[in-house]
Amino acid sequence: MRIFVGCYTKKINEELVGKGEGIYSLEFNQTSGQIKLIDVLPCLNPSYLTISNNGKFLYAIEEIPLNESPKIKAFKVNPKGNTPSLTLINEQDLPGSYSCHLSLSNTQTHLAVASYMSANVLVYPIDSNGGILPFTQNIQHEGSGPNKLRQEAPHAHMIYPYGSKGIFVVDLGLDVAKYYALEESTGKMIESQELDISVQKGAGARHMVIDPDSDFAFVFSELSTEIFSFRMVGKRFEFLEAVDTLPEDSTDTPSGAAIRIHPNGKYLYVSNRSNNSITIFQFDKQSEKLSLLAYEASGGKTPREINIDPSGKWLLVANMDSDNIVVFSINQSNGLLKKNNVFKGINSACCIQFLEN
C-alpha cells in the first residue's frame, strides 16, 4: 500500500520551522508494518493532502500567508512502480491565509478548503480529468471566542464531508462545526445553522470524526483537549458528554491535534502534542459513553497527525518535531496499541494519507 505524507518546508512561526522537502510517497507493508521511501515531490508547505476515492488524484494546499500568493494543486497519482509517483495536473489561486485543511465532497465533485488565519472557506469544482477549476465560493466566517489569545477571531481548521451533500467546517475560534449543504449545480455551500455542532466556549474545536454508521459525532478540542460526543437525533446532532484526554495530574498546557475513529466504530484515538501521547477510548453505542483505555507515548515529539490504515490494523503517528513516523499495531480485540517500528526518513511531517487503490 502507498502512503502520501505532507509536511512543512519553511518557517510558519517561531515554534514551527519546517524542514521537510515536499510531498513524500512511501510504500507501506501492511503485513510487517515497515515503511520504505519511494520518492518526494518538491512542494511549498503542503501541510494537508486529500486523495480522491478512486485513488487517481491527490490534492494539496500551500500553507503560507496570503501575501505570498498560495496555490492549491491537483496531481495525477501514477501507477504503482512508476516514478515520479505524482504528476502535476494544474493549480489555482488560493486566496486564504495559512490554509490548513481540505477535503473532497462525498460526491467527489468539489473541493472545500479551510484557511486558518483568514478564516475563510473556499469551494472549487473538480473537472472530469481531476483538475481544479477556479473557486466558485469564498465564505468568510465571523465572530470570536473567550480565549483572547487564540480565539480573537474565527479560525477555520478542518473540512469534514458528511452524507451526500453535507460539509462540516470545524472552526477553532468559534467553537463550532458549522454545517453547509453543497449545491453542486452552482458550486455553492448553503449554511444551515440549525445543524451546527457547538462545543463548550473556549475549548477550541479543531478536528472531528463521525462513526461509520453516521449515528455519532466526536469533536476534539485543541485548547482544552476534550472529546465532545454527539448523537444523531432526527436530523441533527445532540450533545452527549465531554471527556478530557489528558491525565488528571497532567501539568502540560493542553494542545490537542488529531482525532481518528477505528473502522469498527468502537475505538477513538487522539494525539496530544504537549505531552507527546496518544489517548485511546472505547465507545459503547448502548450506553453512549466513552471509556478511557490507555495513554500511549507517541514515540516522538509533537504528534500533530495520526491516521489508521483502511484495514484497521495499523495506526501511524507523525511526530512533527522529532522528524519521525511511528507505526503502531492495533489490537483488534481491545483497541490498544503496540509500537512496531520508527521511520525517520521525513522531516516536519504533518499529514498522512493512505492510498486504498
C-alpha positions as a LaTeX table, in Angstrom:
\begin{tabular}{lrrr}
\hline
Residue & $x$ (\AA) & $y$ (\AA) & $z$ (\AA) \\
\hline
Met1 & 0.00 & 0.00 & 0.00 \\
Arg2 & 1.18 & 3.51 & $-0.76$ \\
Ile3 & 1.11 & 6.41 & 1.68 \\
Phe4 & 1.42 & 10.09 & 0.89 \\
Val5 & 2.76 & 12.42 & 3.56 \\
Gly6 & 2.51 & 16.21 & 3.69 \\
Cys7 & 4.95 & 18.33 & 5.67 \\
Tyr8 & 6.16 & 21.83 & 6.42 \\
Thr9 & 9.05 & 23.00 & 4.28 \\
Lys10 & 9.54 & 26.53 & 5.63 \\
Lys11 & 9.01 & 28.60 & 8.74 \\
Ile12 & 5.45 & 29.34 & 9.84 \\
Asn13 & 6.30 & 30.98 & 13.17 \\
Glu14 & 8.95 & 30.79 & 15.88 \\
Glu15 & 7.58 & 27.47 & 17.13 \\
Leu16 & 7.03 & 25.87 & 13.72 \\
Val17 & 10.05 & 25.86 & 11.45 \\
Gly18 & 9.53 & 23.41 & 8.60 \\
Lys19 & 12.44 & 21.24 & 7.47 \\
Gly20 & 10.68 & 18.93 & 5.01 \\
Glu21 & 11.08 & 18.72 & 1.25 \\
Gly22 & 7.54 & 18.38 & $-0.12$ \\
Ile23 & 5.04 & 15.57 & $-0.68$ \\
Tyr24 & 6.51 & 12.20 & 0.22 \\
Ser25 & 5.44 & 8.93 & $-1.39$ \\
Leu26 & 6.01 & 5.82 & 0.76 \\
Glu27 & 5.49 & 2.09 & 0.44 \\
Phe28 & 3.75 & 0.60 & 3.48 \\
Asn29 & 3.86 & $-3.13$ & 4.12 \\
Gln30 & 0.52 & $-4.00$ & 5.74 \\
Thr31 & 1.88 & $-7.33$ & 6.92 \\
Ser32 & 5.07 & $-6.19$ & 8.65 \\
Gly33 & 4.30 & $-2.52$ & 9.24 \\
Gln34 & 7.54 & $-1.48$ & 7.57 \\
Ile35 & 7.82 & 1.75 & 5.57 \\
Lys36 & 10.08 & 2.49 & 2.59 \\
Leu37 & 10.58 & 5.83 & 0.85 \\
Ile38 & 9.65 & 5.86 & $-2.85$ \\
Asp39 & 10.21 & 9.50 & $-3.79$ \\
Val40 & 9.45 & 13.09 & $-2.84$ \\
Leu41 & 7.88 & 15.82 & $-4.94$ \\
Pro42 & 9.21 & 19.29 & $-4.03$ \\
Cys43 & 6.32 & 21.47 & $-2.89$ \\
Leu44 & 5.87 & 24.54 & $-0.68$ \\
Asn45 & 4.39 & 23.78 & 2.77 \\
Pro46 & 2.00 & 21.02 & 1.58 \\
Ser47 & 0.63 & 20.71 & 5.12 \\
Tyr48 & $-2.50$ & 18.81 & 4.18 \\
Leu49 & $-3.39$ & 16.41 & 1.38 \\
Thr50 & $-6.52$ & 14.61 & 0.26 \\
Ile51 & $-6.95$ & 11.76 & $-2.21$ \\
Ser52 & $-9.94$ & 11.02 & $-4.45$ \\
Asn53 & $-11.97$ & 7.91 & $-3.65$ \\
Asn54 & $-10.84$ & 6.22 & $-6.87$ \\
Gly55 & $-7.20$ & 6.76 & $-5.93$ \\
Lys56 & $-6.40$ & 8.58 & $-9.16$ \\
Phe57 & $-5.92$ & 12.13 & $-7.90$ \\
Leu58 & $-4.23$ & 13.90 & $-5.00$ \\
Tyr59 & $-4.81$ & 17.49 & $-3.92$ \\
Ala60 & $-2.53$ & 19.67 & $-1.82$ \\
Ile61 & $-2.59$ & 23.14 & $-0.32$ \\
Glu62 & 0.26 & 25.57 & 0.27 \\
Glu63 & 0.02 & 26.74 & 3.89 \\
Ile64 & 1.58 & 30.18 & 3.56 \\
Pro65 & 0.39 & 33.77 & 4.14 \\
Leu66 & $-1.93$ & 35.37 & 1.62 \\
Asn67 & 0.70 & 37.92 & 0.57 \\
Glu68 & 2.87 & 35.05 & $-0.72$ \\
Ser69 & 0.19 & 34.02 & $-3.25$ \\
Pro70 & $-0.62$ & 30.46 & $-2.11$ \\
Lys71 & $-1.86$ & 27.83 & $-4.57$ \\
Ile72 & $-3.98$ & 24.70 & $-4.43$ \\
Lys73 & $-2.61$ & 21.92 & $-6.60$ \\
Ala74 & $-4.03$ & 18.85 & $-8.33$ \\
Phe75 & $-1.85$ & 15.82 & $-9.09$ \\
Lys76 & $-2.36$ & 12.61 & $-11.00$ \\
Val77 & $-1.37$ & 9.56 & $-8.93$ \\
Asn78 & 0.80 & 7.46 & $-11.20$ \\
Pro79 & 0.51 & 3.64 & $-11.21$ \\
Lys80 & 2.45 & 1.74 & $-8.58$ \\
Gly81 & 6.05 & 1.18 & $-9.63$ \\
Asn82 & 6.20 & 4.34 & $-11.72$ \\
Thr83 & 8.28 & 7.32 & $-10.73$ \\
Pro84 & 7.63 & 10.08 & $-10.09$ \\
Ser85 & 4.65 & 8.99 & $-8.00$ \\
Leu86 & 2.77 & 12.22 & $-8.77$ \\
Thr87 & 2.35 & 14.34 & $-11.89$ \\
Leu88 & 1.01 & 17.89 & $-11.64$ \\
Ile89 & $-2.33$ & 18.39 & $-13.41$ \\
Asn90 & $-2.89$ & 22.05 & $-12.62$ \\
Glu91 & $-3.11$ & 24.64 & $-9.88$ \\
Gln92 & $-5.39$ & 27.50 & $-8.88$ \\
Asp93 & $-5.03$ & 30.61 & $-6.76$ \\
Leu94 & $-5.84$ & 30.03 & $-3.10$ \\
Pro95 & $-6.95$ & 33.34 & $-1.57$ \\
Gly96 & $-6.66$ & 32.20 & 2.03 \\
Ser97 & $-4.00$ & 32.89 & 4.64 \\
Tyr98 & $-2.40$ & 29.77 & 6.14 \\
Ser99 & $-4.85$ & 27.28 & 4.62 \\
Cys100 & $-4.58$ & 24.16 & 6.77 \\
His101 & $-7.13$ & 21.58 & 5.62 \\
Leu102 & $-9.05$ & 20.42 & 2.56 \\
Ser103 & $-11.37$ & 17.62 & 1.56 \\
Leu104 & $-13.38$ & 16.46 & $-1.41$ \\
Ser105 & $-17.15$ & 16.35 & $-1.08$ \\
Asn106 & $-18.52$ & 12.83 & $-0.78$ \\
Thr107 & $-19.80$ & 13.21 & $-4.33$ \\
Gln108 & $-16.17$ & 13.85 & $-5.42$ \\
Thr109 & $-17.28$ & 16.86 & $-7.46$ \\
His110 & $-15.93$ & 19.71 & $-5.32$ \\
Leu111 & $-13.05$ & 20.56 & $-3.02$ \\
Ala112 & $-13.52$ & 22.66 & 0.11 \\
Val113 & $-10.54$ & 24.38 & 1.75 \\
Ala114 & $-10.28$ & 25.82 & 5.29 \\
Ser115 & $-7.91$ & 28.75 & 5.86 \\
Tyr116 & $-6.87$ & 29.24 & 9.47 \\
Met117 & $-5.70$ & 32.85 & 9.73 \\
Ser118 & $-8.09$ & 34.44 & 7.23 \\
Ala119 & $-10.98$ & 32.24 & 8.49 \\
Asn120 & $-12.47$ & 31.71 & 5.06 \\
Val121 & $-13.70$ & 28.61 & 3.25 \\
Leu122 & $-13.20$ & 28.18 & $-0.49$ \\
Val123 & $-15.11$ & 25.84 & $-2.81$ \\
Tyr124 & $-13.52$ & 24.54 & $-6.02$ \\
Pro125 & $-15.24$ & 22.37 & $-8.67$ \\
Ile126 & $-13.29$ & 19.38 & $-9.99$ \\
Asp127 & $-13.32$ & 18.58 & $-13.71$ \\
Ser128 & $-13.59$ & 15.11 & $-15.27$ \\
Asn129 & $-9.80$ & 14.82 & $-15.53$ \\
Gly130 & $-9.21$ & 15.59 & $-11.87$ \\
Gly131 & $-8.20$ & 19.19 & $-12.48$ \\
Ile132 & $-9.22$ & 22.05 & $-10.22$ \\
Leu133 & $-11.45$ & 24.76 & $-11.66$ \\
Pro134 & $-11.47$ & 28.34 & $-10.30$ \\
Phe135 & $-13.24$ & 28.68 & $-6.97$ \\
Thr136 & $-16.99$ & 29.26 & $-7.06$ \\
Gln137 & $-17.42$ & 30.49 & $-3.50$ \\
Asn138 & $-15.46$ & 32.24 & $-0.77$ \\
Ile139 & $-17.22$ & 32.05 & 2.62 \\
Gln140 & $-15.98$ & 34.34 & 5.39 \\
His141 & $-16.54$ & 33.23 & 9.00 \\
Glu142 & $-17.24$ & 35.97 & 11.56 \\
Gly143 & $-17.04$ & 36.17 & 15.35 \\
Ser144 & $-14.67$ & 35.34 & 18.19 \\
Gly145 & $-14.36$ & 33.29 & 21.36 \\
Pro146 & $-13.45$ & 33.84 & 25.04 \\
Asn147 & $-9.76$ & 32.90 & 24.67 \\
Lys148 & $-8.40$ & 36.30 & 23.65 \\
Leu149 & $-5.05$ & 34.91 & 22.57 \\
Arg150 & $-6.26$ & 32.05 & 20.35 \\
Gln151 & $-9.91$ & 32.95 & 19.67 \\
Glu152 & $-9.54$ & 36.64 & 18.86 \\
Ala153 & $-11.15$ & 35.82 & 15.50 \\
Pro154 & $-12.60$ & 32.84 & 13.64 \\
His155 & $-10.12$ & 30.13 & 12.65 \\
Ala156 & $-11.44$ & 27.60 & 10.13 \\
His157 & $-9.46$ & 24.46 & 10.87 \\
Met158 & $-11.00$ & 21.37 & 9.23 \\
Ile159 & $-13.31$ & 20.27 & 6.41 \\
Tyr160 & $-15.37$ & 17.14 & 7.11 \\
Pro161 & $-17.80$ & 15.86 & 4.42 \\
Tyr162 & $-20.99$ & 14.29 & 5.70 \\
Gly163 & $-23.69$ & 12.42 & 3.79 \\
Ser164 & $-24.35$ & 13.06 & 0.14 \\
Lys165 & $-24.32$ & 16.87 & 0.27 \\
Gly166 & $-23.23$ & 17.93 & 3.75 \\
Ile167 & $-19.93$ & 19.52 & 4.72 \\
Phe168 & $-18.87$ & 20.49 & 8.24 \\
Val169 & $-16.28$ & 23.22 & 8.76 \\
Val170 & $-14.71$ & 23.00 & 12.21 \\
Asp171 & $-13.78$ & 26.49 & 13.49 \\
Leu172 & $-11.41$ & 26.81 & 16.45 \\
Gly173 & $-12.23$ & 30.46 & 17.08 \\
Leu174 & $-15.99$ & 29.95 & 17.12 \\
Asp175 & $-16.07$ & 26.56 & 18.92 \\
Val176 & $-18.41$ & 25.11 & 16.33 \\
Ala177 & $-18.52$ & 22.68 & 13.44 \\
Lys178 & $-20.57$ & 24.75 & 11.00 \\
Tyr179 & $-22.80$ & 22.79 & 8.63 \\
Tyr180 & $-23.22$ & 23.58 & 4.95 \\
Ala181 & $-25.20$ & 21.84 & 2.21 \\
Leu182 & $-23.35$ & 21.70 & $-1.12$ \\
Glu183 & $-25.36$ & 22.76 & $-4.16$ \\
Glu184 & $-23.46$ & 21.05 & $-6.95$ \\
Ser185 & $-25.07$ & 22.89 & $-9.84$ \\
Thr186 & $-23.77$ & 26.25 & $-8.62$ \\
Gly187 & $-20.74$ & 25.17 & $-6.59$ \\
Lys188 & $-22.13$ & 26.97 & $-3.55$ \\
Met189 & $-22.39$ & 25.78 & 0.04 \\
Ile190 & $-25.60$ & 26.83 & 1.81 \\
Glu191 & $-25.30$ & 27.45 & 5.55 \\
Ser192 & $-27.73$ & 25.60 & 7.84 \\
Gln193 & $-27.18$ & 26.88 & 11.37 \\
Glu194 & $-29.72$ & 24.52 & 12.92 \\
Leu195 & $-27.38$ & 21.62 & 12.02 \\
Asp196 & $-24.26$ & 23.21 & 13.52 \\
Ile197 & $-22.41$ & 21.23 & 16.21 \\
Ser198 & $-21.28$ & 23.50 & 19.05 \\
Val199 & $-18.85$ & 22.72 & 21.86 \\
Gln200 & $-18.05$ & 24.44 & 25.16 \\
Lys201 & $-16.90$ & 28.03 & 24.64 \\
Gly202 & $-13.16$ & 28.38 & 24.92 \\
Ala203 & $-12.50$ & 24.71 & 24.13 \\
Gly204 & $-11.09$ & 25.45 & 20.68 \\
Ala205 & $-12.80$ & 22.97 & 18.34 \\
Arg206 & $-10.13$ & 21.62 & 15.98 \\
His207 & $-11.00$ & 18.31 & 14.29 \\
Met208 & $-13.93$ & 15.90 & 14.19 \\
Val209 & $-14.92$ & 12.38 & 13.18 \\
Ile210 & $-18.28$ & 10.67 & 12.61 \\
Asp211 & $-18.76$ & 6.96 & 13.26 \\
Pro212 & $-19.18$ & 4.59 & 10.27 \\
Asp213 & $-22.97$ & 4.37 & 10.78 \\
Ser214 & $-23.29$ & 8.18 & 10.97 \\
Asp215 & $-25.08$ & 7.94 & 14.31 \\
Phe216 & $-22.46$ & 9.68 & 16.46 \\
Ala217 & $-20.10$ & 12.62 & 16.02 \\
Phe218 & $-16.98$ & 13.42 & 18.04 \\
Val219 & $-15.29$ & 16.83 & 18.09 \\
Phe220 & $-11.77$ & 17.18 & 19.52 \\
Ser221 & $-10.70$ & 20.50 & 21.03 \\
Glu222 & $-7.20$ & 21.92 & 20.81 \\
Leu223 & $-7.31$ & 24.32 & 23.78 \\
Ser224 & $-8.95$ & 22.02 & 26.33 \\
Thr225 & $-8.03$ & 18.61 & 24.83 \\
Glu226 & $-11.57$ & 17.30 & 25.28 \\
Ile227 & $-13.64$ & 14.98 & 23.13 \\
Phe228 & $-17.23$ & 16.22 & 22.80 \\
Ser229 & $-19.60$ & 13.45 & 21.73 \\
Phe230 & $-22.95$ & 13.88 & 19.99 \\
Arg231 & $-25.80$ & 11.59 & 18.91 \\
Met232 & $-27.89$ & 12.00 & 15.79 \\
Val233 & $-31.48$ & 12.72 & 16.82 \\
Gly234 & $-33.86$ & 13.40 & 13.97 \\
Lys235 & $-31.74$ & 15.39 & 11.53 \\
Arg236 & $-29.28$ & 17.00 & 13.95 \\
Phe237 & $-26.57$ & 16.01 & 16.41 \\
Glu238 & $-27.34$ & 16.47 & 20.11 \\
Phe239 & $-24.69$ & 16.71 & 22.84 \\
Leu240 & $-23.92$ & 13.64 & 24.96 \\
Glu241 & $-20.82$ & 14.30 & 27.05 \\
Ala242 & $-17.32$ & 15.79 & 27.19 \\
Val243 & $-14.28$ & 13.80 & 28.34 \\
Asp244 & $-10.76$ & 15.02 & 28.98 \\
Thr245 & $-7.95$ & 13.27 & 27.12 \\
Leu246 & $-5.03$ & 14.25 & 29.38 \\
Pro247 & $-4.25$ & 12.53 & 32.69 \\
Glu248 & $-5.76$ & 14.21 & 35.76 \\
Asp249 & $-2.32$ & 15.00 & 37.16 \\
Ser250 & $-1.03$ & 16.48 & 33.89 \\
Thr251 & 0.61 & 19.91 & 34.20 \\
Asp252 & 1.12 & 20.29 & 30.46 \\
Thr253 & $-0.59$ & 23.07 & 28.57 \\
Pro254 & $-3.33$ & 21.38 & 26.51 \\
Ser255 & $-2.58$ & 21.15 & 22.80 \\
Gly256 & $-4.89$ & 18.68 & 21.10 \\
Ala257 & $-4.20$ & 17.81 & 17.47 \\
Ala258 & $-5.83$ & 14.90 & 15.61 \\
Ile259 & $-8.73$ & 12.53 & 16.21 \\
Arg260 & $-9.42$ & 9.26 & 14.39 \\
Ile261 & $-12.05$ & 6.56 & 14.74 \\
His262 & $-11.39$ & 2.89 & 14.06 \\
Pro263 & $-13.26$ & 1.40 & 11.07 \\
Asn264 & $-15.27$ & $-0.75$ & 13.51 \\
Gly265 & $-16.55$ & 2.40 & 15.25 \\
Lys266 & $-15.53$ & 1.10 & 18.70 \\
Tyr267 & $-12.25$ & 2.88 & 19.34 \\
Leu268 & $-11.20$ & 6.53 & 19.22 \\
Tyr269 & $-7.65$ & 7.85 & 19.20 \\
Val270 & $-6.47$ & 11.42 & 19.78 \\
Ser271 & $-3.00$ & 12.95 & 19.72 \\
Asn272 & $-1.85$ & 15.38 & 22.39 \\
Arg273 & 1.16 & 17.44 & 21.36 \\
Ser274 & 2.01 & 18.90 & 24.78 \\
Asn275 & 2.75 & 15.55 & 26.43 \\
Asn276 & 3.54 & 13.57 & 23.26 \\
Ser277 & 0.87 & 10.96 & 23.72 \\
Ile278 & $-1.98$ & 9.12 & 22.06 \\
Thr279 & $-5.08$ & 8.69 & 24.22 \\
Ile280 & $-7.28$ & 5.69 & 23.46 \\
Phe281 & $-11.00$ & 5.44 & 24.22 \\
Gln282 & $-13.66$ & 2.83 & 23.68 \\
Phe283 & $-17.13$ & 3.97 & 22.68 \\
Asp284 & $-20.16$ & 1.94 & 23.68 \\
Lys285 & $-23.18$ & 2.61 & 21.48 \\
Gln286 & $-25.62$ & 1.19 & 24.03 \\
Ser287 & $-24.58$ & 3.41 & 26.94 \\
Glu288 & $-23.43$ & 6.17 & 24.55 \\
Lys289 & $-20.36$ & 6.64 & 26.73 \\
Leu290 & $-16.64$ & 6.94 & 26.12 \\
Ser291 & $-14.35$ & 4.99 & 28.46 \\
Leu292 & $-10.63$ & 5.58 & 28.78 \\
Leu293 & $-8.49$ & 2.62 & 27.72 \\
Ala294 & $-4.91$ & 3.88 & 27.83 \\
Tyr295 & $-2.36$ & 6.62 & 27.32 \\
Glu296 & 0.33 & 5.63 & 24.83 \\
Ala297 & 3.60 & 7.52 & 24.27 \\
Ser298 & 3.70 & 8.79 & 20.68 \\
Gly299 & 7.31 & 7.70 & 20.18 \\
Gly300 & 8.48 & 11.19 & 19.36 \\
Lys301 & 7.88 & 14.90 & 19.81 \\
Thr302 & 4.74 & 16.81 & 18.81 \\
Pro303 & 2.36 & 14.19 & 17.36 \\
Arg304 & 0.50 & 16.51 & 15.01 \\
Glu305 & $-1.14$ & 13.82 & 12.88 \\
Ile306 & $-2.37$ & 10.27 & 13.38 \\
Asn307 & $-4.15$ & 8.05 & 10.89 \\
Ile308 & $-5.47$ & 4.49 & 10.73 \\
Asp309 & $-4.94$ & 2.32 & 7.66 \\
Pro310 & $-8.12$ & 1.09 & 5.89 \\
Ser311 & $-7.76$ & $-2.42$ & 7.34 \\
Gly312 & $-7.84$ & $-1.04$ & 10.88 \\
Lys313 & $-4.68$ & $-2.97$ & 11.79 \\
Trp314 & $-2.23$ & $-0.07$ & 11.99 \\
Leu315 & $-2.09$ & 3.44 & 13.44 \\
Leu316 & 0.62 & 5.78 & 12.20 \\
Val317 & 1.82 & 8.85 & 14.11 \\
Ala318 & 3.57 & 11.83 & 12.51 \\
Asn319 & 5.77 & 13.30 & 15.25 \\
Met320 & 6.48 & 16.62 & 13.60 \\
Asp321 & 9.29 & 17.97 & 15.81 \\
Ser322 & 11.24 & 14.72 & 16.14 \\
Asp323 & 11.04 & 14.10 & 12.39 \\
Asn324 & 9.70 & 10.55 & 12.55 \\
Ile325 & 6.67 & 8.45 & 11.75 \\
Val326 & 5.91 & 5.77 & 14.32 \\
Val327 & 3.95 & 2.66 & 13.33 \\
Phe328 & 1.72 & 1.03 & 15.95 \\
Ser329 & $-0.20$ & $-2.20$ & 15.55 \\
Ile330 & $-3.81$ & $-2.10$ & 16.81 \\
Asn331 & $-5.06$ & $-4.97$ & 18.95 \\
Gln332 & $-8.33$ & $-5.83$ & 17.23 \\
Ser333 & $-9.92$ & $-7.20$ & 20.41 \\
Asn334 & $-9.28$ & $-4.25$ & 22.72 \\
Gly335 & $-8.07$ & $-1.32$ & 20.61 \\
Leu336 & $-4.73$ & $-0.97$ & 22.40 \\
Leu337 & $-1.54$ & $-0.01$ & 20.59 \\
Lys338 & 1.83 & $-1.73$ & 20.35 \\
Lys339 & 4.84 & 0.09 & 18.92 \\
Asn340 & 6.08 & $-1.69$ & 15.81 \\
Asn341 & 8.79 & 0.46 & 14.24 \\
Val342 & 10.01 & 4.01 & 13.62 \\
Phe343 & 10.59 & 5.58 & 10.20 \\
Lys344 & 13.00 & 8.54 & 10.20 \\
Gly345 & 13.03 & 9.50 & 6.54 \\
Ile346 & 10.75 & 12.56 & 6.72 \\
Asn347 & 11.16 & 15.93 & 8.42 \\
Ser348 & 8.28 & 18.03 & 9.81 \\
Ala349 & 5.57 & 15.56 & 8.77 \\
Cys350 & 2.03 & 16.76 & 9.48 \\
Cys351 & $-0.37$ & 14.77 & 7.25 \\
Ile352 & $-0.67$ & 11.05 & 6.47 \\
Gln353 & $-2.99$ & 9.75 & 3.74 \\
Phe354 & $-3.39$ & 6.12 & 2.66 \\
Leu355 & $-3.94$ & 5.24 & $-1.00$ \\
Glu356 & $-6.54$ & 2.48 & $-0.92$ \\
Asn357 & $-6.35$ & 1.55 & $-4.60$ \\
\hline
\end{tabular}
